Amino acid sequence: MAEKEPTYEEAREELMQVVAQLESGGTSLADSMALWQRGERLADLCQRFLDGAKEQVAKSRSAEDEDPEDD
């Protein structure tokens, strides 16, 4: 069964935890690399969420600009 994709908030929270673990040190090189890779995936996911939100805002603004009732 495929793992459920986290929400933006879940991904951001996990990313912050990954960063904290990496910054604290004390993990093996292999574990650090695994954490780094997980962090990269989470950062990419967060960026996709933000890009999608930005696109929705842009579309909404564009629709408002084209709405003749606002004049």
TANOR-V528824 format. One record per backbone hydrogen bond with DSSP energy under -0.5 kcal/mol. NH is the residue of the N-H (numbers start at 1). CO is the residue of the C=O. Records with the same first field share a line. If there is no record, write none. Layout:
BEGIN
NH = CO / CO
END
This chain:
BEGIN
11 = 7
12 = 8
13 = 9
14 = 10
15 = 11
16 = 12
17 = 13
18 = 14
19 = 15
20 = 16
21 = 17
22 = 18
23 = 19
24 = 20
25 = 21 / 22
32 = 28
33 = 29
34 = 30
35 = 31
36 = 32
37 = 33
38 = 34
39 = 35
40 = 36
41 = 37
42 = 38
43 = 39
44 = 40
45 = 41
46 = 42
47 = 43
48 = 44
49 = 45
50 = 46
51 = 47
52 = 48
53 = 49
54 = 50
55 = 51
56 = 52
57 = 53
58 = 54
59 = 55
60 = 56
61 = 57
62 = 58
63 = 59
64 = 60
65 = 61
66 = 62
67 = 63 / 64
68 = 66
70 = 67
71 = 68
END
